[in-house]
Amino acid sequence: MSAPVLAYENLGLIQGSGWLFRNLDLFVGARDRLALIGRNGAGKTTLLKCLAGLIETDEGRRTIQPGTKVVLLEQDPDLSAFATLRDFALSGPDAPAAHEVEAAATQIGLDLDRPASTSSGGERRRAAIARAIAMDPDVLLLDEPTNHLDLAGIEWLEDWLSRYTGAFIAISHDRTFLTRLTRSTFWLDRGQIRRAEVGYGGFEAWTEKVYEEEARNAERLDARLKLELHWLQRGVTARRRRNQGRLEKLNQMRAARAAMLGPAGTAKLGLATDDVRTKMVIEAKDVSKRFGDRTIIKDFFLRIQRGDRIGVVGANGTGKTTLLRLLTGELAPDEGAIAQAKTLSGVVIDQQRRLLDPDKTVRDVLADGGDWIEVRDVKKHIQGYLKEFLFEPGLVDAKIGSLSGGERSRLLLAREFARRSNLLVFDEPTNDLDMETLDLLQEVIADYDGTVLIVSHDRDFLDRTVTITLGLDGSGRVDIVAGGYEDWQRKRTPARAPAKAGAQAAKQSGLPLSRENNASKRPKLSYKDQRDLDLLPTRIEELEAQIARDEAALADPDLFMADNARFRALTEAVEQTRAARDAAELRWLELAERAEALAG
């Protein structure tokens, strides 16, 4: 956290018949890397627009340091008025220079001359990113920046943001993205904003402490409030604990699948499954598929069993959707054969959310205008069913067009999960979902008895859910790996062989490559290096403790206004201590690697 360049005091905004939020105080430092976390519908996108100065609030004062440029990367920019992506990227009163847009587009792999009307979601997202980057912002507001990006695009954006010298606030469902990049967190919860000087990696532990404190305070509240806080605590923290058990089960399933593949190769949310008697549900034998002269899939073989969770990954255009359509029987192979169990009955949820008409109400979508919905042969009242998907029951008559993108996605999940099935097919299921809904979705997949096929660029989601990953590189080959995204990545970039690594270490340390270099003749660390290796862990712990103490003081929401001098002093102290800790960690890692190389 650094000195504030953008702040909002006493922010209040009326939406509909009441306050969306009120009495919010927040600030952004010159080098802040902030995650903005909150449920769908909490007002995260609206809050970013307030910070960008695009919405006039009903209360509050926005202050900005002179000369500071704030740029908002919108989740779904409107490109309907533009002929090409270039026209969009160069539009607006603060339009960036053409050469800057060209440079950004080249880096991110975008053809700016693509017609806007026929461009894909990924191309539109890249155009918006290129435009935002070219504007040279001091503060960058990112609303779901990884939506529609493939893995290569996400990794490029992560690398660019890691080198970016300004501040940013990011709304994202991509846990890996937030964990790698953020250092502080805004938590928008029940109309309040909280800030902690921890990145997303420490968010869950922080929120559990907040809920525990609220639960203790609830002892003095009436029964209704106690019940609400009890539900919040049990529904969030208990679910996360249950997911640890599910992850252990997932690891066991991956191990079993790896043995089969061999060297070649707490919402009441649930899904009913029919009685699939055969274990094999889909079998692909020597499958190939071409479009014109290009081979999309070549010599693909896989047996998918009941209970498998299959993740499909790869850059845009490598054939992920084609492979999914082949496996589900929507597309016929040019060569080979695909057999499916006769009892296979699937639920397909695609990223276009085509089933949702914006003019219909929630009641229309779920219950055809009635009060009851049949959920796996059991009638439930629509308001009770909405609660299971974290909706307020009062939304039953709300228009679909008034819901946020995440709420629409959650509503579609509620509708489809009421059906019986033994196959789930997801095309980018995590787009627009908040963290709690992602946790619910992971529970569904973990407890589902049928088979699941998932196309996704969400690395954390894949690591938490799938047992087999199918990786496509565009050449027609499909890598089959037991495990999730990280397992596929390790296969793509294998570690150096021990012999090679040993030779390299010997070369770096000056050892001759000879068998005569036995243990007695190997050089050792110098006295100073060995002392640093021994003492640095304690020093790192001391620095971590100092950072924690200063961050705890900075977490006081009143400190900035009450004692600005102390706020600035603590901010500088945290930055200096973090730098000292990072230097100590780097020094210790270098020494540990050298010691290991010398010992080996």
C-alpha positions in Angstrom: 0.0 0.0 0.0 1.3 3.5 -0.9 0.1 7.1 -0.6 -3.5 7.6 -1.8 -4.1 8.9 -5.3 -7.8 8.2 -5.4 -10.3 8.2 -2.6 -14.1 8.2 -1.9 -15.4 9.5 1.4 -18.9 8.7 2.7 -20.0 7.1 -0.6 -23.6 6.3 -0.9 -25.7 5.2 -3.9 -29.4 4.5 -4.1 -30.4 1.7 -6.5 -34.1 0.8 -6.9 -36.0 1.4 -3.8 -33.1 1.5 -1.3 -29.4 2.1 -0.7 -27.1 -0.3 -2.6 -24.4 0.9 -0.2 -23.9 3.9 2.1 -21.1 5.5 4.2 -18.3 3.8 2.3 -14.8 5.2 2.8 -12.1 3.8 0.5 -8.8 4.9 -0.9 -6.3 3.6 -3.5 -2.5 4.1 -3.2 -0.2 4.8 -6.1 1.1 1.2 -6.2 -1.8 -0.7 -4.7 -2.6 -4.2 -6.1 -6.2 -4.7 -4.8 -8.7 -7.5 -5.2 -12.4 -6.4 -4.9 -14.3 -9.4 -3.5 -18.0 -9.7 -3.0 -21.1 -11.7 -3.9 -22.8 -11.3 -7.2 -25.2 -8.4 -6.9 -23.3 -6.8 -4.1 -22.4 -3.9 -6.3 -18.8 -4.5 -7.3 -19.1 -3.4 -10.9 -21.1 -0.3 -9.8 -18.4 0.5 -7.2 -15.7 0.5 -9.8 -17.8 2.8 -12.0 -18.2 5.2 -9.0 -14.4 5.2 -8.6 -13.9 5.8 -12.3 -16.2 8.8 -12.0 -18.8 7.3 -14.4 -21.7 7.2 -11.9 -22.9 10.2 -9.9 -23.4 9.0 -6.4 -26.2 10.2 -4.1 -23.8 10.9 -1.2 -20.0 11.2 -0.8 -17.0 13.0 -2.2 -14.5 11.7 -4.7 -11.0 13.0 -4.5 -8.2 12.4 -7.0 -4.6 13.5 -7.1 -4.1 16.0 -9.9 -2.8 14.4 -13.1 -3.9 10.9 -12.1 -5.5 9.0 -15.0 -8.1 6.4 -14.1 -9.1 3.8 -16.7 -11.9 1.3 -16.4 -11.7 -2.0 -18.2 -15.4 -2.9 -18.5 -16.6 -6.5 -18.3 -18.8 -6.3 -21.4 -18.0 -3.1 -23.4 -20.6 -2.2 -26.1 -19.0 -2.5 -29.5 -22.2 -2.3 -31.5 -21.4 1.2 -32.8 -18.0 0.3 -34.2 -17.1 -1.3 -37.5 -13.8 -2.8 -36.4 -12.0 -3.5 -33.2 -9.5 -0.7 -34.1 -12.4 1.8 -34.2 -13.4 0.7 -30.7 -9.8 0.9 -29.4 -9.4 4.4 -30.7 -12.7 5.8 -29.6 -13.7 8.2 -26.9 -12.6 11.7 -25.8 -9.5 10.3 -24.1 -8.7 8.0 -27.0 -5.1 6.6 -26.9 -2.6 7.2 -29.7 -2.9 4.8 -32.6 0.7 3.6 -32.3 0.2 2.8 -28.7 -2.9 0.7 -29.5 -1.0 -1.1 -32.3 1.9 -1.9 -29.9 -0.5 -3.3 -27.2 -2.4 -5.3 -29.8 0.8 -6.8 -31.2 1.8 -7.9 -27.7 -1.5 -9.5 -26.9 -1.9 -11.1 -30.4 -4.9 -9.2 -31.7 -5.9 -8.3 -35.2 -7.4 -4.8 -34.9 -9.0 -5.0 -38.4 -11.4 -7.7 -37.3 -15.0 -6.6 -37.8 -16.5 -5.9 -34.4 -19.8 -7.5 -35.2 -18.3 -11.0 -35.9 -15.4 -10.9 -33.3 -15.3 -13.5 -30.6 -15.6 -12.8 -26.9 -11.8 -13.3 -26.6 -11.1 -10.9 -29.4 -13.3 -8.2 -27.8 -11.7 -8.7 -24.4 -8.2 -8.3 -26.0 -9.3 -5.1 -27.8 -10.6 -3.7 -24.5 -7.3 -4.6 -22.8 -5.2 -3.1 -25.6 -7.2 0.1 -25.4 -6.9 0.3 -21.6 -3.1 -0.4 -21.6 -2.5 2.1 -24.5 -4.2 4.9 -22.4 -1.2 4.7 -19.9 -3.4 4.7 -16.8 -2.1 5.5 -13.3 -5.1 3.6 -11.8 -6.5 0.6 -13.7 -9.9 -0.7 -12.7 -10.3 -4.3 -14.0 -13.8 -5.9 -14.1 -13.4 -9.6 -14.8 -10.3 -9.1 -17.0 -9.7 -12.8 -17.6 -13.3 -13.5 -18.9 -13.1 -15.0 -22.5 -9.3 -15.0 -22.4 -7.5 -18.3 -23.1 -4.6 -19.5 -20.9 -2.0 -17.7 -23.0 -3.8 -14.4 -22.8 -4.3 -14.8 -19.1 -0.6 -15.5 -18.5 0.3 -12.5 -20.7 -1.9 -10.2 -18.7 -0.5 -11.5 -15.4 3.0 -10.8 -16.7 2.1 -7.3 -17.8 0.4 -6.5 -14.5 3.3 -7.8 -12.5 5.5 -5.2 -14.3 2.9 -2.4 -14.2 4.0 0.6 -12.1 0.6 2.0 -11.4 -2.3 0.8 -9.1 -5.0 -1.6 -10.0 -8.2 -3.0 -8.5 -9.4 -6.3 -9.9 -12.8 -8.0 -9.8 -12.2 -11.6 -10.8 -13.5 -15.1 -10.2 -10.0 -16.4 -11.1 -8.4 -17.4 -7.8 -5.0 -18.1 -9.4 -5.0 -14.7 -11.0 -5.8 -12.8 -7.8 -3.5 -14.9 -5.6 -0.5 -14.2 -7.9 -1.1 -10.5 -8.3 -2.9 -8.9 -5.4 -1.4 -7.6 -2.1 -4.5 -6.0 -0.5 -8.2 -6.7 -0.5 -11.5 -4.7 -0.6 -14.3 -6.9 0.7 -17.8 -5.6 -0.2 -20.2 -7.4 2.0 -23.8 -6.6 3.0 -23.4 -2.9 2.0 -20.1 -2.4 3.9 -16.6 -2.2 2.6 -13.7 -3.7 4.5 -10.0 -3.4 3.6 -7.2 -5.7 4.7 -3.5 -5.5 3.7 -3.5 -9.1 2.5 -3.8 -10.3 -1.0 -6.4 -12.9 -2.1 -4.2 -15.7 -0.9 -5.0 -14.6 2.7 -8.6 -13.6 2.0 -10.4 -16.8 3.3 -8.5 -16.8 6.6 -9.3 -13.1 7.1 -13.0 -13.5 6.3 -13.3 -16.5 8.7 -11.9 -14.3 11.5 -14.4 -11.6 10.6 -17.3 -14.0 10.7 -16.1 -15.5 14.0 -16.0 -12.0 15.5 -19.5 -11.2 14.2 -20.8 -14.5 15.7 -19.4 -13.5 19.1 -21.1 -10.0 18.7 -24.3 -11.7 17.7 -24.7 -13.0 21.2 -26.1 -9.6 22.1 -28.4 -9.4 19.1 -31.9 -10.7 18.6 -32.7 -14.2 17.4 -33.2 -13.3 13.8 -29.8 -11.6 13.4 -28.2 -14.5 15.3 -29.7 -16.9 12.8 -28.5 -14.9 9.8 -25.0 -14.6 11.1 -25.0 -18.3 12.0 -26.0 -19.2 8.4 -23.3 -16.9 7.0 -20.6 -18.5 9.2 -21.7 -22.1 8.8 -22.6 -21.6 5.1 -19.2 -20.2 4.2 -16.5 -21.5 6.6 -18.0 -25.0 7.1 -18.3 -25.4 3.4 -14.6 -24.6 2.9 -13.7 -27.2 5.6 -15.8 -29.8 3.8 -14.0 -29.0 0.5 -10.7 -30.0 2.1 -12.2 -33.6 2.4 -13.4 -33.4 -1.2 -9.9 -32.4 -2.4 -8.5 -35.4 -0.6 -11.1 -37.6 -2.4 -10.2 -35.9 -5.7 -6.5 -36.7 -5.2 -7.4 -40.4 -4.6 -9.5 -40.5 -7.8 -6.6 -38.9 -9.7 -4.2 -41.5 -8.4 -6.5 -44.3 -9.5 -7.0 -42.8 -12.9 -3.2 -42.3 -13.4 -2.8 -46.0 -12.8 -5.4 -46.8 -15.5 -3.9 -44.4 -18.0 -0.4 -45.7 -17.6 2.7 -44.1 -18.8 1.3 -43.2 -22.2 -1.1 -41.5 -21.6 -23.6 -25.4 2.2 -26.3 -24.7 0.2 -28.5 -27.8 -0.5 -27.2 -27.9 -4.0 -27.2 -31.3 -5.7 -27.8 -33.2 -8.9 -29.8 -36.3 -9.3 -28.4 -39.2 -11.4 -30.1 -42.0 -13.1 -29.1 -45.6 -12.6 -26.2 -45.9 -15.1 -25.3 -49.6 -14.9 -22.4 -49.5 -17.3 -19.1 -48.1 -16.0 -17.9 -47.0 -19.5 -19.9 -44.0 -20.7 -17.9 -42.6 -23.6 -15.2 -44.3 -25.7 -13.2 -42.6 -28.4 -11.1 -44.9 -30.6 -8.5 -43.5 -33.1 -10.6 -40.4 -33.6 -9.5 -37.7 -36.1 -11.2 -34.5 -37.2 -10.3 -32.0 -39.9 -11.7 -28.8 -41.2 -10.3 -28.2 -44.7 -6.6 -28.8 -44.6 -6.3 -28.3 -40.9 -6.2 -31.3 -38.5 -8.0 -30.4 -35.3 -7.9 -33.8 -33.6 -5.6 -36.7 -34.6 -5.5 -40.3 -33.5 -7.3 -39.6 -30.2 -8.1 -42.5 -27.9 -9.8 -42.3 -24.5 -12.2 -44.3 -22.3 -14.3 -42.1 -20.1 -15.8 -43.9 -17.1 -18.7 -43.0 -14.9 -17.5 -40.6 -12.3 -14.7 -39.1 -14.4 -14.3 -35.3 -14.3 -12.7 -34.3 -17.6 -11.1 -30.9 -18.1 -10.3 -29.6 -21.5 -7.7 -26.8 -21.8 -5.7 -25.1 -24.5 -5.4 -21.7 -26.3 -8.4 -20.4 -28.2 -8.6 -22.0 -31.6 -6.9 -25.2 -30.7 -10.1 -27.3 -30.9 -11.5 -27.5 -27.3 -15.1 -27.0 -28.4 -14.6 -29.4 -31.3 -13.4 -32.1 -28.9 -16.3 -31.5 -26.6 -18.8 -31.8 -29.5 -17.1 -35.0 -30.6 -17.4 -36.6 -27.2 -21.0 -35.6 -26.7 -22.0 -36.9 -30.2 -22.9 -33.5 -31.5 -20.2 -33.8 -34.2 -19.1 -36.9 -36.1 -15.4 -37.7 -36.5 -13.8 -38.0 -39.9 -11.9 -41.1 -38.8 -12.3 -43.5 -35.9 -15.4 -44.0 -33.8 -17.0 -42.6 -30.6 -19.4 -44.9 -28.6 -21.7 -43.7 -25.9 -23.7 -45.5 -23.2 -27.3 -45.9 -24.3 -28.5 -44.4 -21.0 -26.4 -41.2 -21.3 -28.5 -38.1 -20.5 -26.7 -34.8 -20.4 -27.1 -31.3 -19.1 -25.2 -28.7 -21.2 -24.5 -25.3 -19.7 -22.7 -23.0 -22.2 -21.0 -19.7 -21.8 -23.6 -17.8 -23.9 -26.4 -18.3 -21.3 -28.8 -18.6 -24.2 -31.7 -19.8 -22.1 -32.2 -16.5 -20.3 -34.6 -14.0 -21.9 -33.9 -10.6 -20.3 -37.7 -9.7 -20.5 -38.7 -12.8 -18.4 -38.8 -12.9 -14.6 -36.9 -15.3 -12.3 -40.3 -17.0 -11.7 -40.7 -17.5 -15.5 -37.3 -19.1 -15.9 -37.5 -21.4 -12.9 -41.2 -22.3 -12.7 -42.8 -21.2 -15.9 -44.6 -18.4 -14.0 -45.8 -20.6 -11.1 -44.8 -20.9 -7.4 -43.4 -24.4 -7.5 -40.5 -26.1 -9.2 -39.9 -29.8 -9.6 -36.4 -30.6 -8.5 -35.5 -34.2 -9.4 -39.1 -35.4 -9.0 -39.6 -33.4 -5.7 -41.8 -30.3 -5.7 -40.2 -27.3 -4.0 -41.5 -23.8 -3.5 -39.6 -21.4 -5.8 -38.6 -19.0 -2.9 -37.1 -21.8 -0.9 -35.2 -23.1 -3.9 -33.8 -19.6 -4.6 -32.3 -19.6 -1.1 -30.4 -22.8 -1.9 -28.6 -20.8 -4.7 -27.9 -17.8 -2.4 -30.6 -15.6 -3.9 -32.9 -13.3 -1.8 -36.4 -14.8 -2.1 -37.7 -11.3 -3.0 -36.0 -11.6 -6.4 -38.6 -14.0 -7.6 -40.4 -11.4 -9.7 -37.3 -9.5 -10.8 -36.6 -9.2 -14.6 -33.7 -11.2 -15.9 -32.3 -8.0 -17.5 -32.0 -6.4 -14.0 -29.7 -9.2 -12.7 -25.9 -9.0 -12.7 -24.0 -11.3 -15.0 -23.1 -13.5 -12.1 -26.7 -13.7 -10.9 -27.8 -14.8 -14.3 -25.2 -17.5 -14.4 -26.3 -18.7 -10.9 -30.0 -18.7 -12.0 -29.1 -20.8 -15.1 -27.3 -23.3 -12.8 -30.4 -23.4 -10.6 -32.6 -24.2 -13.6 -30.4 -26.9 -15.1 -29.5 -28.5 -11.8 -33.2 -29.3 -11.2 -33.1 -31.8 -14.1 -32.1 -35.5 -13.8 -28.9 -36.4 -15.6 -25.8 -38.6 -15.7 -23.6 -36.2 -17.8 -22.7 -32.6 -17.1 -21.2 -30.5 -19.9 -19.8 -27.1 -18.9 -18.5 -24.5 -21.4 -16.6 -21.9 -19.3 -18.9 -22.4 -16.3 -16.9 -20.0 -14.0 -17.5 -16.8 -16.0 -19.2 -14.2 -13.9 -19.6 -16.4 -10.8 -18.6 -15.1 -7.4 -16.3 -17.1 -5.1 -19.2 -18.6 -3.0 -21.0 -19.8 -6.0 -17.8 -21.3 -7.3 -17.5 -23.2 -4.0 -21.1 -24.5 -4.5 -20.4 -25.5 -8.1 -17.3 -27.4 -6.9 -19.4 -29.2 -4.3 -21.9 -30.3 -7.0 -19.2 -31.7 -9.2 -17.5 -33.4 -6.2 -20.7 -35.1 -5.1 -22.1 -35.9 -8.5 -22.2 -39.6 -9.4 -22.2 -39.1 -13.1 -19.6 -37.9 -15.6 -18.5 -34.2 -16.1 -16.9 -32.6 -19.1 -15.5 -29.1 -18.5 -14.0 -26.6 -20.9 -12.4 -23.9 -18.8 -9.5 -21.4 -18.6 -9.9 -21.2 -14.8 -6.8 -22.9 -13.5 -7.8 -23.0 -9.8 -11.2 -24.4 -10.7 -9.7 -27.2 -12.8 -7.2 -28.1 -10.1 -10.1 -28.4 -7.5 -12.5 -30.4 -9.7 -11.1 -32.6 -12.5 -9.5 -36.0 -12.5 -8.2 -36.0 -16.1 -7.0 -33.0 -18.1 -7.1 -33.1 -21.9 -4.6 -30.5 -23.2 -4.7 -29.3 -26.8 -1.8 -27.4 -28.5 -3.3 -26.8 -31.9 -1.3 -29.6 -33.7 -4.1 -32.2 -33.4 -2.4 -34.0 -30.6 -4.3 -34.3 -27.3 -2.3 -34.8 -24.1 -4.1 -36.9 -21.6 -2.9 -36.2 -18.0 -4.3 -37.6 -14.7 -4.9 -34.5 -12.6 -5.7 -30.8 -13.1 -4.2 -27.8 -14.8 -1.0 -27.8 -12.8 -0.4 -31.5 -13.6 -0.8 -30.7 -17.3 1.6 -27.7 -17.0 4.3 -29.9 -15.4 4.0 -32.4 -18.3 4.4 -29.6 -20.8 7.5 -28.1 -19.0 9.2 -31.2 -17.3 11.9 -30.6 -14.8 15.4 -31.1 -15.9 16.8 -34.6 -15.5 18.7 -35.1 -12.3 21.9 -35.9 -14.1 21.7 -32.7 -16.2 20.7 -30.7 -13.1 23.7 -32.1 -11.2 26.0 -31.3 -14.1 24.7 -27.7 -14.3 25.1 -27.2 -10.5 28.6 -28.6 -10.7 29.5 -26.3 -13.5 28.1 -23.3 -11.6 30.0 -24.2 -8.4 33.3 -24.9 -10.2 33.3 -28.6 -9.7 35.0 -30.8 -12.4 32.6 -33.3 -13.9 34.5 -36.4 -12.5 33.7 -39.3 -10.3 36.6 -38.3 -8.1 34.5 -35.5 -6.7 33.4 -37.5 -3.7 31.9 -36.1 -0.5 35.2 -35.4 1.1 36.5 -33.3 -1.8 33.3 -31.2 -2.4 33.6 -27.5 -1.5 31.3 -26.2 1.2 29.6 -22.9 1.8 31.7 -20.1 3.3 31.4 -19.3 7.0 29.3 -16.2 6.2 27.1 -18.1 3.7 26.5 -20.9 6.1 25.7 -18.5 8.9 23.2 -16.6 6.7 21.6 -20.0 5.7 21.2 -20.9 9.4 20.0 -17.5 10.7 17.8 -16.1 7.9 14.7 -18.2 8.6 14.5 -16.6 12.1 15.1 -13.2 10.5 12.3 -13.8 8.0 9.9 -14.8 10.7 10.7 -11.6 12.6 10.1 -9.5 9.5 6.8 -11.3 8.8 5.7 -10.6 12.4 6.6 -6.9 12.0 4.6 -6.7 8.7 1.6 -8.4 10.4 1.7 -5.9 13.3 1.9 -2.9 11.0 -0.8 -4.3 8.7 -3.1 -4.9 11.6 -2.7 -1.2 12.6 -3.4 -0.1 9.0 -6.5 -2.3 8.8 -8.2 0.3 11.1 -10.6 2.0 8.7 -10.5 5.2 10.7 -6.7 5.6 10.8 -6.4 7.4 7.4 -8.6 10.2 8.5 -7.8 10.3 12.2 -4.0 10.2 12.0 -2.7 10.7 8.5 0.9 11.1 9.5 0.9 7.7 11.3 -0.9 6.2 8.4 1.9 7.3 6.0 4.6 6.3 8.4 3.1 2.8 8.7 2.6 2.5 5.0 6.3 3.3 4.3 7.4 0.9 7.1 5.4 -1.9 5.6 6.9 -1.3 2.2 10.4 -1.2 3.6 9.9 -4.3 5.7 8.4 -6.2 2.8 11.4 -5.3 0.7 13.7 -6.5 3.5 11.8 -9.8 3.8 11.8 -10.4 0.0 15.6 -9.8 -0.1 16.1 -12.2 2.9 13.9 -14.8 1.3 15.8 -14.5 -2.0 19.1 -14.7 -0.3 18.1 -17.8 1.7 16.7 -19.6 -1.4 19.9 -18.9 -3.3 22.0 -20.3 -0.4 19.7 -23.3 0.0 20.0 -24.2 -3.7 23.7 -23.8 -3.6 23.9 -26.0 -0.5 21.7 -28.6 -2.1 23.8 -28.6 -5.3 27.0 -29.0 -3.3 25.6 -31.8 -1.2 24.3 -33.6 -4.3 
